[in-house]
Amino acid sequence: MFPEYRDLITQLKTSDHHFGRLFDQHNSLDQKIKNMEARIETGTHEAIEALKKEKLLLKDQLYGILRKASNPA
């Protein structure tokens, strides 16, 4: 996710508690979705779609933080 911000992500994961928490939540949802799609965990199509929407919202928040941190006004 966001390879162009790899170094900044590493920095923010340790210096920004909010960013780190969002990043961990995103990764946790991503793994849960993969497990559900692979039928390792049970989940309906609707549940998977809801998790994907939640993950996308987290990704948007992370991207906003990355853009702001890379271009301080």
BALOBA-1460 file (C-alpha; in Angstrom, 3 decimals):
// residues 73
<rec num="1" residu="m" x="0.000" y="0.000" z="0.000"/>
<rec num="2" residu="f" x="1.365" y="3.383" z="-1.060"/>
<rec num="3" residu="p" x="4.890" y="2.291" z="-2.060"/>
<rec num="4" residu="e" x="5.809" y="5.913" z="-2.830"/>
<rec num="5" residu="y" x="5.327" y="6.692" z="0.879"/>
<rec num="6" residu="r" x="7.167" y="3.667" z="2.272"/>
<rec num="7" residu="d" x="9.722" y="5.642" z="4.278"/>
<rec num="8" residu="l" x="7.123" y="8.086" z="5.574"/>
<rec num="9" residu="i" x="4.842" y="5.204" z="6.610"/>
<rec num="10" residu="t" x="7.678" y="3.649" z="8.599"/>
<rec num="11" residu="q" x="8.334" y="6.988" z="10.296"/>
<rec num="12" residu="l" x="4.672" y="7.728" z="11.050"/>
<rec num="13" residu="k" x="3.987" y="4.239" z="12.437"/>
<rec num="14" residu="t" x="6.397" y="5.021" z="15.269"/>
<rec num="15" residu="s" x="5.856" y="8.776" z="15.698"/>
<rec num="16" residu="d" x="2.089" y="9.156" z="15.173"/>
<rec num="17" residu="h" x="-0.055" y="6.964" z="17.437"/>
<rec num="18" residu="h" x="-3.247" y="7.698" z="15.476"/>
<rec num="19" residu="f" x="-1.609" y="6.774" z="12.161"/>
<rec num="20" residu="g" x="-0.160" y="3.594" z="13.652"/>
<rec num="21" residu="r" x="-3.562" y="2.531" z="14.986"/>
<rec num="22" residu="l" x="-5.269" y="3.192" z="11.639"/>
<rec num="23" residu="f" x="-2.506" y="1.316" z="9.819"/>
<rec num="24" residu="d" x="-2.863" y="-1.705" z="12.118"/>
<rec num="25" residu="q" x="-6.666" y="-1.667" z="11.755"/>
<rec num="26" residu="h" x="-6.315" y="-1.566" z="7.961"/>
<rec num="27" residu="n" x="-3.928" y="-4.513" z="7.938"/>
<rec num="28" residu="s" x="-6.129" y="-6.478" z="10.327"/>
<rec num="29" residu="l" x="-9.188" y="-5.931" z="8.136"/>
<rec num="30" residu="d" x="-7.197" y="-6.878" z="5.050"/>
<rec num="31" residu="q" x="-6.195" y="-10.189" z="6.630"/>
<rec num="32" residu="k" x="-9.735" y="-10.873" z="7.846"/>
<rec num="33" residu="i" x="-11.119" y="-10.248" z="4.345"/>
<rec num="34" residu="k" x="-8.514" y="-12.557" z="2.788"/>
<rec num="35" residu="n" x="-9.349" y="-15.258" z="5.345"/>
<rec num="36" residu="m" x="-13.060" y="-14.936" z="4.660"/>
<rec num="37" residu="e" x="-12.573" y="-15.043" z="0.895"/>
<rec num="38" residu="a" x="-10.372" y="-18.127" z="1.277"/>
<rec num="39" residu="r" x="-13.044" y="-19.656" z="3.555"/>
<rec num="40" residu="i" x="-10.571" y="-19.891" z="6.442"/>
<rec num="41" residu="e" x="-13.056" y="-17.750" z="8.396"/>
<rec num="42" residu="t" x="-16.798" y="-17.792" z="7.862"/>
<rec num="43" residu="g" x="-18.463" y="-14.760" z="6.367"/>
<rec num="44" residu="t" x="-21.266" y="-13.845" z="4.027"/>
<rec num="45" residu="h" x="-20.754" y="-11.913" z="0.822"/>
<rec num="46" residu="e" x="-22.450" y="-8.946" z="2.501"/>
<rec num="47" residu="a" x="-20.128" y="-9.121" z="5.505"/>
<rec num="48" residu="i" x="-17.077" y="-9.207" z="3.246"/>
<rec num="49" residu="e" x="-18.347" y="-6.210" z="1.268"/>
<rec num="50" residu="a" x="-18.967" y="-4.264" z="4.491"/>
<rec num="51" residu="l" x="-15.421" y="-5.002" z="5.667"/>
<rec num="52" residu="k" x="-14.032" y="-3.896" z="2.303"/>
<rec num="53" residu="k" x="-15.863" y="-0.574" z="2.620"/>
<rec num="54" residu="e" x="-14.516" y="-0.102" z="6.138"/>
<rec num="55" residu="k" x="-11.009" y="-0.921" z="4.906"/>
<rec num="56" residu="l" x="-11.348" y="1.604" z="2.086"/>
<rec num="57" residu="l" x="-12.361" y="4.332" z="4.546"/>
<rec num="58" residu="l" x="-9.272" y="3.566" z="6.621"/>
<rec num="59" residu="k" x="-7.112" y="3.670" z="3.497"/>
<rec num="60" residu="d" x="-8.544" y="7.085" z="2.597"/>
<rec num="61" residu="q" x="-7.744" y="8.366" z="6.094"/>
<rec num="62" residu="l" x="-4.212" y="6.989" z="5.914"/>
<rec num="63" residu="y" x="-3.678" y="8.582" z="2.507"/>
<rec num="64" residu="g" x="-4.867" y="11.944" z="3.819"/>
<rec num="65" residu="i" x="-2.402" y="11.786" z="6.696"/>
<rec num="66" residu="l" x="0.420" y="10.776" z="4.327"/>
<rec num="67" residu="r" x="-0.314" y="13.615" z="1.910"/>
<rec num="68" residu="k" x="-0.465" y="16.151" z="4.732"/>
<rec num="69" residu="a" x="2.776" y="14.864" z="6.278"/>
<rec num="70" residu="s" x="4.599" y="14.898" z="2.934"/>
<rec num="71" residu="n" x="3.406" y="18.396" z="2.000"/>
<rec num="72" residu="p" x="3.216" y="20.431" z="5.206"/>
<rec num="73" residu="a" x="1.597" y="23.801" z="4.613"/>
